Amino acid sequence: MTTPLPRIGIAGIAIESSTFTPYRSGEKDFEVRRGTAEILDRYPFDVPAAEYVGVLHARALPGGQLDREAYEGWKAEIVAGLRAAVEDAPLDGFFFDIHGAMSVVDLDDAEGDLITAIRSAIGAQTVVGTAMDLHGNVSETLFEACDLLTCYRHAPHIDAWETRERGMRDLAETAARVRDGGPRPHKALVHVPILLPGEKTSTRIEPAKSLYARIPELTERDGVTDVSYWIGFAWADQPRCKAAIVAFGDAAEAVEAAALELATAVWEKRHEFEFVAPTGTFEQCLDQAVASTARPFWISDSGDNPGAGGADDTTYALARLAAREEIRSGAVSALMVSLVDPATTDAAWEAGAGGRLEVEVGARIDTREPGPVPLAVEVAALDESGPTGRAAALRVLAADTSGDLASARPTGLTVVVTGRRSQWARHEMFERLGLSMTGFDVVTVKMGYLEPDQYEAAADWLLALTPGGVDQDLLRLGHSCIDRPMIPFDAEIPAPGAGDVFTGGGSPR
Ligand SMILES: [Zn+2]
């Protein structure tokens, strides 16, 4: 006799969103999949054998808070779909496919809210598993509602799919076991009140490198299945934002000991997290870039990194590049890539390649100082083949001949504007506008740490601590709802102890 396959539901909303950017993420920012076939198609690996019921999965680029209406609509659809599935037959398992740092307008714990609604539809008996980004947050509500929680072990996230595969495999096994009368796994959560940007916690460098390297040894212990370390998400102002360690497995004592051991190791390194690259104010970075003989010299405009949720249109860097004498004169060539600005992009398209016009660039979403930058420009190239929608490369003209566009001469500055928020991490993004990652003396890009193509192209680079919705200088942002004490907001935090271990699982619910 063969055991029947476990019946497993899948749903989730995956976005990383900053509460400090004025950008609002909405339905248009998401790729939405509905139904089992479309959702399973998302996984580039052989999913474990099970009878799957996919309901709805939505994912987006990092952004701002998700508008409440879109969220509530998807939540209602997920709950209704799961209720209908349960009416056919109970679900043995449910895979909660999320990022873990979703912010929704007027919700402090969006994933906690969503899983609570899902639990009400699927019931207490269903085994729930989730596999998250290590920049997600684990609230007590999320921990209580999920039986199995795991997250990536690398940043950059080279193991994103491997993590989901591990999560789905553990879920399928556990769901079948619990259905057949076996015990639920034991689980333990320890929060460590440290809130750090990803640029200080890359697993390529210490101390994150060796902290994550401890995980395989912990998971090999008897009675321990999985141990994970969430860095947490620094750009949301919510009580759940902090580092978290979760372990699960079949031996309560071993699981709790493993979680507390890794939490203590993180706590011991609490003062050792540093930026992945040398940093400075944008002015300091630009001084160094102009003076350097390393070409191209890259500067990361990190406070407005759309990859972490920045608006993608602050003008702090652009205004300073445009004003810089060596760039105005053309002695130093510079590229600013990119700012989302549909109006300027459309105006450039109307003018056509070679056309000259006066524009005001940027600061339409994030209007902070210095605001839109007035520029006289010549359209160098146009393209609409990429994920940015329309894009335009604009060569900035010497603007002191205001009104006399025809005779104005080009400066050393080129700026790229786009119709949609976008990240310029790959060679082909530049090539479609006739640009090259190495074709300028100075390249300023809205990023955090440089991605592989950029890193290889850069002869040297600096991380500029610019203001924005994902400011790397967390103390400037004005968090007021996070727990305290919290590093780096407070000088010291207490060591985690046995009293800080939340536990659960093990017995029938
Ligand atoms: Zn991440």
Residues whose N, C-alpha, C, O or C-beta is under 5 A from the ligand:
A	BS01	ZN	D133 H135
